Amino acid sequence: MPTYARNIGRGIRMLRQEHGLTQSQLAASLNTRRTYISTIERGVAIPSILTIERIAAIFDLDIAGVFLVLRRMQRISDRAQIKTL
């Protein structure tokens, strides 16, 4: 999967953990399966914009807030790649 997919997953995982939710709890809030949350967090699946909006609402963010988290994850990933060069 592309780097951006992994970063989306990492960002969602970070939000979920910061709010003390399990994958099962987040999945229940989204009316989906825990395994879907797992595939997103591992970067195997990329959530739709509608799913990202719903995740934002659960964490009391607007969609821009979620994308700021994802941008932060991209920067962290970029720094890690530079260090390994």
N, C-alpha and C positions, 0 to 999 in steps of 0.2 A: 504494500500500500504506500501511497505517497506520504511524504513527511507531513504535509498539512493534515492528512487524516489522523496520523498519530497525535499531532498537536491538538486537534479538536478533541480527541479522546482523552488526552492528558488533562486538558483544560476542564472538561466536564467532570472527570474523576476528581480533580482538585476542588472544584466547586462542591461536589457531592460530599467529599470528606470534610471540607471546612464547615459544612452545615450539619455534619454528624449523621448523614443518611447512609444506609446500606444501598447496594444496587437494587435489592428487592423493594425497599421503600421508595426509591426514585421511580422504579418501574411501575409500582402501584399508583403513584401520583400521576404518571403519564398514561396509565391504562395500557401498559405493554408488558412484555416478558422481561425478566431479569437477564436472560441470555442476550436480548437485544442491547441492553445497557452494556453488558460485558463486551459485545462485539464493537460497540462504539468506542468504549474506553480503550480497547486494544488497537484501535485504528483499522479494524477489519471492515466496519460499516461506517458510512458517513451519514449523519442525521440530516433529514430535510430541514429546510428553513422553518417550517411549521413546528417541527420537534424542537429546534433550537429556541424558538419563541416560547414554547411551552416550558422548556427547561428554565429559561430566563424568568418566567413568571413564578415558578416554584421557588427560585432563589431571590425573589423580589428585586430583579434586575430588569432593565429594558434590554432589548436585543443588542444595543450598542455596548452595554456592560459585558455581555457574554463575549462579544467580539474583542473587547479590550483584554479580557482574560486569555482568549485564544492568541491574541497578538503577543502577549507576554510569554506564553508558552513557545511561540515561534522564535522569539528572541533568545530564550534560554536554549532552545535546540540549536539555533545558529551559533551561539557561543560555544556550545559543546563540540560542534563540528569543527570550528576554528581551532580549538585546543587540541583536537586529535590530528590535525594536519602537520 
